[in-house]
Amino acid sequence: MDPSTATSVTPPVPVLMPPGRPGTSAGIRAEELMLMPCGPGNTFVTCTDYTRDEFRSVDVIDVNAFLQEHRPSWSEVRWINVDGLSDRKILGALARKYELHPLAVEDMMRAGGRPKAEFYPGDAGHLPRLFIAARMISLRQGKVHCEQISFFLGRHTLLTFQEDRGDVWDLVRERISRDGSALRENDTSFLTYALLDAIVDSCFPVMDYLAEQLEEMEAEVLQRPTPKAMHRARKLKHEILVLRREMGPMREVVASLLRSDENNISDAARLFLRDVHDHCIQVIELLETYRDLAAGLSETYLNAINFRLTQVMKVLTIISTLFMPLSFLAGVYGMNFPNMPELEHSWFYPAGFWGIVLGIVGSMLLIFRRNRWI
């Protein structure tokens, strides 16, 4: 099969499977999946075969012809990656070829579920495989993007299914193509570890992005505590809560792989999965911290509003206090105008009256300053 490049298109919108009707059987068989209507967008299939000494990666154009061929005799690890879940015929053909369990296929198609790791033992018509549902978080065009990645791990074959095109595995692909890399020296479970590690590590740039957003939001709330700023802060808080809900179960998934006694996970992969578990804990702890900071933005906003209100009231109170004695003088002056001295002395009004007014105002401002009220 000759390598070919697939046409670049806009990533399709994932079409999620609706919940089954009450009383219907659980799971989606390959034949049922092939009969389902296709969604928008395209489905791309890439096949990578490698061993210590050889490597080959191709974009599959004719899926039916590809499935009729056998894995090369020299290949120790085969990784089939599927971008897009819209073409149900391709998905059904892969599920039938590799005898994927209907319950795992249902979890794959019903994207947005809780991350999980579950081993399906072999039975009539199904090969023993480890199914992993993970959540991949990344930044796309300045926005946080989250999608489900489904893994089907066998002894020599790994199938991964993504909701749309684009992932965080470019460095993993580069490592596979490089002679002497650890991936080329190990089995399929080690490749699974590398992909999970890339998924978890991709969260750290998102954490840096959230930290910058929180700093900007805090500065904006303190300097310009407007309702618009509060709305943005609440939106950021909601994003953090969603990420916490998505990444929380990932720690349990990796922990279950570490505790698993199945032969699908090699000792080398299990050793490196400990590092992935530590990274999951770091991401969750950061999200907990950011959640508290985002929740504190509401209190910061209210405190900033109260402080500005206090400053305004302080200025208004000082002005009112200054004008109280002046109003008294003006009232007395107006009621007794026929008896005022300036009727006989023209200098008394500008020098006497305004001298008294300015003296009172100056004395009061001096008293306020000494008591640190202004």
TORKOL-227121 format. One record per residue: x, y, z of N, C-alpha, C in turn. Coordinates in steps of 0.02 Angstrom, whole numbers, plus 50000, padded with zeros to 5 digits. Example, Ala and Ser with C-alpha at 12.3 -4.5 7.8 and 13.67 -1.06 7.14 Angstrom:
506604971650390506154977550390506604983550390
506424988850354506844994750357506455000250394
This chain:
500424994150000500005000050000500445006250000
500325010749953500735016749944500495022149992
500945025750023500745031250066500455036950026
499955040150054499625045750021499415050750073
499345056850052499145062150099498415063750091
498045063750147497335065250145497225072750137
496665074550107496495081550096496325084850163
496605090850174496475094550235495785097750232
495385096650284494725099650287494625102650356
494095106450363493925109250428493735103550475
493985103550538493825098050584493075097350591
492805091150585492085090150588491825091050659
491205092950663490865093350727490685086350749
490905084050809490755077250829490005076150837
489765070550811489065068650817489015063450871
488705065050926488665060550982488065055950976
488145049851002487595045051000487095046651055
486455046651039485955047851091485915041851138
485685042951200485605037451246485115032251219
485255025951235484815020551212484125020951245
483635018551209482955018551237482895013351292
482465014551340482385009751395482175002851368
482524997751391482364990951371482784988351314
483154992651279483574990351224484214987351251
484534983051211485144979751233485714984751236
486174983651283486744988151291487264986551238
487644991551221488184990651173487974992051101
488464992951058488354994050987488794989150949
488484984350915488854979550875489104982750810
489614979850780489914982650720489404983250664
488974978250656488464978450603487974984150615
487784985350678487324990850693487664997650680
488294998050696488655004350686488705006050612
488795001050569488865002350498488215004750466
487655003050498486995005050471486775011950496
487135014850543486945021350569487115026850520
486715032250518486855037750471487515041250489
487855043350437488495046850447488375054050468
488845056850505488795063750526489185068250479
489215074750494489585079450451490335078450458
490695080350406491425079850408491675073250381
492325072350385492655066450358492995062550414
493165056350398493535052050443494195050150411
494745051150447495415049750421495725044150462
496045039550428496355033850461497105033850444
497515033050495498235032750487498485026350520
498925022750486499195016550512499955017250519
500205015550578500925015850591501155009050615
501635006150580501944999750600502675001050615
502914997850668503624998650683503884992950725
504524992250722504904987850765505554991350780
506014987850811506644991150829507014993650768
506984989950714507394991550655506994994450597
506334993950598505944996250540505375000750563
505145004950517504605009650532504245011450468
503575011650472503175013850415502525016950439
502355022750411501725026150428501385028350364
500745026650356500375028250295499695030950314
499435035250270498735037450275498315032750234
497825029750266497415024750233496875028250192
496875026850126496365029650082495795024750071
495965018650054495465013350044495455008950105
494975010150149494945006550213494794999150201
494344997550154494174990550142494784986550119
495164989450073495774986050051496274985350107
496314990450149496774990150206496594984550254
495944983750268495724978750316495804971650289
495844970850225495944964150196496664961950201
497114966550214497824964750220497974962950292
498494959050301498724957150368499294961650390
499384961850453499944965750480500604962750455
501074966950434501714964250409502044959750461
502384954650437502694949850482503234952950525
503544958350499504084961550537503824966350590
503174968150585502894973250631502754970150699
503034973250751502894971250819502364975550852
502284981650827501784986350854501424989550795
500764989350796500354992750746499894997650782
499935003950760499515009250789499065011950734
498415011050744497915013650697497565019450730
497645025350702497335031250730496775033650683
496195035050712495605037150674495425044250697
495415048950651495225055850665494525056950637
494045058250682493355059450661492925053250669
492335054150697491865048650708491255049250663
491315052750608490725054050567490555048350520
491065045050491490945039650443490845033150481
490205031250491490055025350531490235018850496
490275018850429490475012750394491195011050407
491625016150408492325014950424492405012550495
492055015750541492105013850611491845006750621
491285005150589491014998450595491474993150565
491794994850509492254990050478492854988750523
493114993950555493674993050601493454989050663
492854990450688492604986850746492514979450730
492294977850670492204970850650492874967450638
493334970850605493984967950590494364966250654
494364970850702494754969950763494344967450822
493714965550807493284962250856493244966250922
493044972550915492974976850973492324975251009
492344975551074491754973851114491204979151105
490574977051098490034981951087489974987151143
490094985151205490044990051259490574995451253
491184993451233491714998451223491565002851163
491274999951110491085003951051490555009051070
490095007151112489585011851135489885017551174
490365016051218490705021351256491095025851210
491385023051157491765027051110491315031851072
490735029651050490285033751012489895038751055
489775036951116489425041451162489935045851196
490235050351157490775054551182490505059351236
490965061451279490785065951334490655062351398
490745055651398490655051851459491245052551506
491185049151562491715049451612492315045351589
492925048151597493525044151580493545037651620
493755032351588493745025751619494265021351588
494435015951622494865010751596494545004051616
494414999951566494064993651579494324988351533
494464982451561494714976851522494134972351502
494094970851437493584966351410493924959851391
493784954351428494104947951412493834945251347
494214940951316494014938151253493444933251260
492994933351211492444928651209492304927151136
491744924051123491574922251054491474928551012
491914929550965491854935250920492194941550942
492514941551001492844947551026493524945651055
494024949551037494694948551063494774952151130
495204949451173495324952951237495694959551225
495394964851249495694971451240495564975751302
496024980251313495954985251366495674991651334
495094993951359494784999951333494915005751381
495145011251354495285017351393494935023151360
494545026751399494225033051376494565038751413
494935042851378495295048451407495035055051380
495215060451414495015067151393495635071051374
495645073751314496205077751289496015085051291
496405089051326496295096251334496855099951300
496685104751259497195108651223496925115551209
497375119951186497195126751167497135127151091
496565129551067496465130350996496185137250983
496575141450949496375148250933496195152250996
496605151251049496505154951110495925152551153
495655146751137495105144051177495275136951199
495005135151257495125128451283494675123451247
494995118351219494625113251181494705106551217
494155102951223494145096651259493785091451216
494085085551209493765080151171493965073451201
493575068351183493705061651208494155057851160
494635054151188495065049651150494945042551176
494785038051131494645031051149495215026651127
495455022451173496005017751160495745010651163
495965006551115495844999351116496524995951112
496754993451168497424990651173497404983051170
497744980351120497834973151114498554971251126
498734965151108499414962851120499914966251072
499724966851009500164969950960499854975850924
499224977350937498874982550901498554987450949
498604993850933498284999150971497855003250923
497225003950939496775008250899496575014250942
496625020150913496415026250947495905029850903
495385032350935494845035750900494765042750931
494785047850887494715054750908494075057750879
493785062450914493165065550891493275069750829
493835073250825493985077250765494735077250753
494935080350699495635080150679496045085250718
496655083350734497095087650773497195085050843
497825083950863497955081250929498615083950954
498865080951008499485083251041500025077951036
499995073750984500435067950978500985068850926
501115074850903501625075650851502315073550876
502475075150938503125073150965503175065550973
502615062350989502615055050994502755051950925
502435054650874502555052150807503285053150786
503565058850806504265060050790504715055150825
504565053550887504965048650924504915041750893
504325039950868504255033350836504675032950773
504705038350735505085038350672505835038450683
506065039850744506775040450757507075033850780
507595031650748507935025450767508235025950836
508175020550874508475020350941508055023450995
507455025850980507025028751032506745023351076
506535025351137506265020551184505615017451158
505235021251119504615018451092504755012651044
505275013251005505445007950957505715001750993
505925002551055506204997051093505694993251134
505064995851138504574992951183503944990851145
503444988651185502854985651155502284990651148
501684988151133501104992451121500884996151183
500944992951242500734996351303501185002351318
501815002051298502255007751308502055013551262
501815011951202501545017151159500925020251190
500505016151222499915018751256500115023551312
500635021651349500885026051401501105032851371
501485032551316501735038751285501165043251263
500645040351236500075044351213499705047451272
499605043551325499275046151385499695051651418
500355050651417500805055651446500755062251407
500715061851341500645067851300499985071251314
499445067351325498795070251339498805074151405
499105071051456499125074351522499595080451520
500175079651487500645085351484500365091151444
499905089851398499605095351360499175099851404
499025097551464498625101651509499025107451539
499685106651543500085111851577500085118451538
500135118651471500045125051437499355128051450
498845123851457498185126351473498185129351543
498545126251590498595128951658498935135751657
499465136451616499795143051611499315148251582
498925146251533498435150751503497915152951556
497675148251596497185149951647497495154551700
498135153351717498465157651766498505164851740
498685165651676498705172351648498015175651647
497505171651630496825174451629496615176551699
496795172651749496605174451818496955180951840
497595181751822497945187851839497625193951804
497465193151741497135198751705496455200251735
496075195051752495425196151781495465199651849
495955197651889496035200851955496215208251947
496675209651901496865216651890496275220751864
495885217751819495315221251791494775222451844
494665217451886494155218151938494355223451988
495005223952004495235228852052495235235952022
495435236551958495485243151928494835245551897
494475241051865493845242851832493315237751850
493055238151911492555233151933491875234251901
491825232551836491205233451800490825226751797
490175226951784489805220551775490085216251719
490375219351666490665215451612491265211451637
491685214551679492245210951708492025205251752
491485206351789491225201051832490945195251790
490645196851734490385191651689490955187451662
491505190551642492085186851617492385182451672
492395185051733492665181051789492235174951802
491585175751798491145169951808491215164951752
491315167251691491415162751635492065158851643
492585162151666493225158751678493155153651734
492775155251785492655150551839492295144351814
491815145351769491455139651741491915135151700
492375138151661492845134151622493285130051668
493515132951723493935129251770493555123451801
492935124551819492535119151847492435113551797
492335115251734492255110051682492895106051675
493475109451673494115105951668494235101651729
494035103951787494115099851848493695093551843
493105094151816492675088251808492945083551755
493275086251704493555081951652494185078451674
494625082051709495285079251726495275075351791
494795076351834494775072651897494795065151888
494365062351845494365055051836494995052451801
495375056651766495975054351733496475051551783
496505054351842496945051651893496735044551912
496085043351917495845036651932495995031751876
495955034251813496095029851756496825027451758
497285032151768497995030251770498135025851830
497815027351887497915023151947497665016051936
497105015351900496845008651886497305004751840
497645008351794498125004951750498735002651790
498935006451841499495004451883499314998351925
498684997951946498474992251988498274986151948
498214986951882497954981551840498444975651839
498154969751843498554963651839498544960551769
498234963951721498184961151654498854961451619
498944956951573499574956551536499634961851483
499104965751471499134970951420499624976451437
499754977451502500214982751524500874979551544
501414981351510502074978651526502354982051588
502874979051616503204981951675503514988651659
503804989351599504104995751580503585001151575
503014999651544502475004651539502195006251607
502125001251650501855002451717502315007051757
502965006151748503445010451783503365017751763
503315019051698503265025851674502565028851686
502075024651694501405027151709501375030651778
501845028951821501865032451886501985039951876
502415041551827502545048651813501915052051786
501535048451744500905051251719500425052451776
500405047851824499965048651883500165054851922
500815055951931501035061951967500835068351930
500885068251864500685074051824499935075351830
499545069951833498815070751843498675074251909
499025072251961498925075352026499115082752024
499665084351990499855091351985499335095551948
499065092851894498555096451857497935097651900
497725092451936497125093051978497245098052034
497835097952064497985102752117497985109852090
498255110852031498235117552001497525119751988
497115115151963496415116951950496045118552015
496215115052068495905116652133496105123652155
496745125252146496975131952165496645137352122
496615136152057496305141052012495555141752026
495235136252045494525136652061494415141252122
494845140552173494785144852232494925152152213
495425153252169495575160152148494995163052108
494705158952065494135161452026493535162952071
493435158752121492885160052168493025166452208
493665167652223493835173752260493755180052220
493725179452153493625185452111492955188752126
492455184752142491805187652158491845191852221
492195189252271492285193052333492705199252320
493215198552277493635204252260493235209652225
492785207452180492365212252145491915216052194
491595212552240491165215852289491555220552334
492165218452354492585222852396492785229052357
492955228252292493145234052252492565238852244
491965236052232491375240352226491245244052291
491295240552348491175243652413491705249052427
492325247652407492855252652418492735258952377
492535258052314492395263852272491795267752300
491295264052323490705267352353490905271252416
491345268252455491565271652516491945278052500
492375277752448492745283652428492285289152403
491785287252365491295292252341490915295352399
490695291152444490325293652502490765297952546
491405296352550491865300352589491925307452560
491995307852494492055314452462491405318352471
490835315052460490205318452468490095320752540
490305316752588490225318552658490655324652676
491275324752650491715330552663491415336852633
491165336452571490855342352540490255344652580
489835339852601489235341852640489435345052706
489955342152738490175344852802490455351952795
490825353052740491105359652729490555364852717
490015362852684489495367752668488995368752724
489005364752775488525365752831488615372452865
489225374352888489285381052919489185386752869
489375385452805489285390552755488545391752742
488155386452743487425387252734487125391052793
487385389652852487145393352911487295400852905
487915402452886488095409452878487685412852823
487605409252766487215412152712486495413352732
486215408552773485525409452796485455415452842
485905416052889485885421752935486005428352897
486475428252851486645434152811486045436252769
485695431552740485125433252698484535435952737
484415433252796483835435452835483955442252867
484565444252877484715450652910485095455352865
484955455152801485335459152754485275466752767
484675469252787484645476652799485115478952853
485325474652899485765476652954486495474952941
486675472852880487355470752866487825476752864
488445476052889488925481652891489125484352823
489095480252768489325482652704488875488152676
488295489152708487875494652685488215501352699
488635501252751489005507252768489735506752748
490005500752747490715499652731490755494852672
490955497152613490955492952553491475487452555
491975488252595492505483152598492315477152639
491765477652679491625472252727491405465852691
491025466252637490785460052605491355455852577
491805458752535492345454452509492855452552561
492995457052608493515455552657493245452052719
492665454252742492405451452804492045444852794
491515445152754491105439052746491505433352715
491835434752658492215429352625492835427352664
493095432052704493645430152747493425425152800
492825426352828492565421552878492435414852845
492135414852784491975408552749492605404652735
493105407852705493725404352688494095402152751
494055406052804494365403952867494045397652895
493385397352892493045391352917493225385252876
493195385952809493365380352764494085378052775
494555382752779495255380952789495365377452856
495035380052909495105376952975494835369752975
494265368752943493975362052940494425357252900
494685359552843495135355252804495765353552843
496025358252882496605356952924496445351752976
495865352253007495655347253058495585340353025
495285340052966495215333652931495885330652914
496355334852893497015332352876497385329652936
497355333352993497695331153054497405324553080
496755323453071496445317153094496475311653040
496805313252984496895308452929496225305852901
495745310452898495105308752867495135309852791
495615313852770495715314852698496465314252682
